[in-house]
């Protein structure tokens, strides 16, 4: 964990459940986590509560997905959109829970999303991508307490804020609520995994993710969204592991395979578990060889 990261124990106890401390908490979080998808200082965005009555915004967001990936059909556009949005919302919530033991109690009126394009570079490749920056009402109350209570609040906040987007995308793209909620659950798991990787405590992050998503009666509870561990054995000595990594185990499908240039991604639910493991192991091998070159 970054030495600059401040945990809840370093903050006056009386501020834990009162607004307007959320911007301060997010600013603290931004000192130790990648803050590209959440905004400590809100800028204009579209409140999720308004989406159901604003099909034009939903259409514009779907169009933005197809502009980046020509050939995506409407359902694939919706799958990409809700995945990006859900990860952007869940990521700072996961960070606040793990690092500061607080969770904002969100409703659609207190959360906005702002789409933005950005340039990326990775392993010698570059391109343009899209992300949704989560912007929280600064007066959103913060909740502190036992972990079980925080899991319940985080779960309810995700479901409450994602419901208008699920409703809007079902109407605009025809993707079923079940398919959309499975993608949301996947991205909650990804958000926690990303936080765990950055702070060096993946098991704790995974436990939190499953406590949030696998709740009886929840639309997030599909019993598949979770994690898988992949190792790369040394061919010369199978007992020696060259590399290992935790990956998402998908419950939902991003529909990338439906695009003319697309294919089944390495964690695609359409692949058998052993096929996923092989694809992920091949990825580890390429990464290991590139690092050793």
Phi, psi and omega in degrees: 000143179299140180294338181277355183285132181251127179265172184300330183295341181270003186244145179309128183303326189289346181273358191292330185242014184237142174278161003259064184268353183300315178303322178296316179298316180294323177296320175297318181297324182292347178280345184230355176232157172300121186251025184287343183246014170217154189241108174300324177248105186300142169238171184304130176215182180257120179293135183295332180298338184268354188294321184299328180262012185224067182297337180296319178294317178300317178297320180295320179293321177295319178298322179299324177296317182287333177292325178282325181234079180304137180104348176294128175282176187299320180292321178293322175303314180296321180295316178297316184298309184291330176295313179298314184295315182295320179295319181296324179284315186289330186299307178294329177295318177298318179296317179296319180295310186288317189266334185235357179056037173224156177219133175286141177269101188263148167227164184303331180289343184256009182226132175235156175238139178235111179287143175210145175269152179209159177266139177235153174222135181203123176050046176083357178251158181212159179184188180243140181222177183235141173219161178245120181272123180279130182234121187255140174303127183297343181265010176298128181290145175259140181245133174239158179158199178293156183302321181299321179292321179293322176300318181294318180293317179297315177303309183296326179293318178297312182297316182298315184282332180276341182302314178298326179288319176301315180298314182294319182286328175299316181290322186277330188237344178080008175283136187293152176304321179300316179296319180293318180292327176297323177292322176298314179300318177303315185286334171297316178297318178299317181300313179295319178298317178300317178296315180301320178297319184287327182264356178078028179217075182291318181303317179296317180298318179297318179299318177298316182301314182290327177294330179279317188272328185262071181244133183304131177081358182277145174293344178278345188273091178251001176063010177239314180309124183180222190220153175221140183256130183237135178241153177243100181289153175283121180304329181280341182206088185304339179285344180263124180265121180283324182200154175208157183197149173268137179233164174292142164255112189284140169257338181245173183237129179280350177067020178300330181295342181279347180282144181308324180263003187272178178202177174289123179289169188298333180252021184298136179292346179280347178268147173292155180307319181292329176291319176300313182301320180293316178298318180291324177294322177297321177297315177300321180296315180298318180296317180296316181295321179294321180291330182276345184289000000 
